[in-house]
């Protein structure tokens, strides 16, 4: 049983803080799972060699912390982009190999006049302009057609996605002559930051994370196999861009969600209803969550713990979650509040935009036992 001292220690780590160290900050996944609290939860509820599962793997935070703490990890997600981030965050690649590959890409950008593939649609190109569009397609084409291994392709694809995310922001258009400014220097800087992060990971690990593309309603994990589950499901009635990049251009009154990531990864775009569990009246959300919780109950060892991080717009929705937890026959051990932060880099749902999100003023960690 968890004791009061351990609960107090968990509460101490519940305050949002800036991500540092290893690959924790290489990409900010939407509604991200902050690392220092998961790390403390893993240390509290498991021992080295134990098996941890995150059925909503998202940006790979739980997998990274489990790997660094020498735990076995199983991660599931239906979003190929989530698995891309998770792979990059948990795979060591030598600094020399990364730097040599970056040199090849930068050299080939200069040599190549016409991209071999097109990853942007006509509206993307209209919003980004001819120079940015051409450079994005060039980099993506080089990474796709060159003889790079999977780790290298993943790394440079993620770096490019980050750059597209930045140039798509509405404040990027405020830069003077932005449409005539090459993104190559930005891509180079991002790659070098990521190189330092990825090459700082352990050269070898006893338990490489196991990542699976698929639904957590039917995980390929034996009954009562997992020592600890730590996860964060989608927020109810919150439109999160899990697989898209928003491109906004005030000058031409355009705002769109590009399918660039899907084109880059050669996957079909997933509908919002699948990624966010959106549906009329929220029924789809609760049905999906119940299926996920039932599967978590099945794979968790008896008398072991699951921690669920989420937040709601209305108190009655939080009460509905608690009722659902009881119906699945989990025991509620404790609820710990996680306050919001005005630090954009430190909060899963920050208040830096100074607007009312209509959400609770905090998320919560629900500590359950089966």
Buried (B, 14 or more C-beta within 10 A) or exposed (E): EBEEEBBEEBBEBBBBBBBEEBBBBBBBBBBBBBBBBBBBBBBBBBEEEBBBBBBBBBBBBBBBBBBBBBBBBBBBBBBBBBBBBBBBBBBBBEEEBBBEBBEBBBEBBEEBEEBEEBBBEEEBBBBBBEBBBBBBBBBBBBBBEBEBEEBBBBBBBBBBBBBBBBBBEEEBBEEEEBBEBEBBEBBBEBBBBBBEBBBEBEEEBEBBBBBBBEBBBEBEBEEEBBBBBBBBBBBBBBEBBBBBBEBBBEEEEEEBBBBBBBBBBEBEBBEBEBBBBBBEEBEBBBEBBBBBBEBBBBBBBEEBBBBBBBBBBEEEBBEBBEEBBEEBEBEEBBEBEBEBBEEEBBBBBBBEEEEEBEBBEEBBBBBBBB
